[in-house]
Amino acid sequence: MANTIKVQLVKGLIGTKQDHRATVRGLGLRRVNSTKELQDTPSVRGMINKVSYLVKVVS
């Protein structure tokens, strides 16, 4: 599994914008503290950057 990023949802989605909620769902995150291992691509990096106040990159 080379070139992967582990992302964790650290904040709830209530009160956030609709497109930010959709971005988090697109990353595969459902609940607070859920983690997902994703491919390290520019599109995934952009999604993480968009919702950076909701997620954390775990090493």
Secondary structure, DSSP 8 states (H G I E B T S, - for coil): --SEEEEEE-S--TTS-HHHHHHHHHTT--STT-EEEEE--HHHHHHHHHTTTTEEEE-
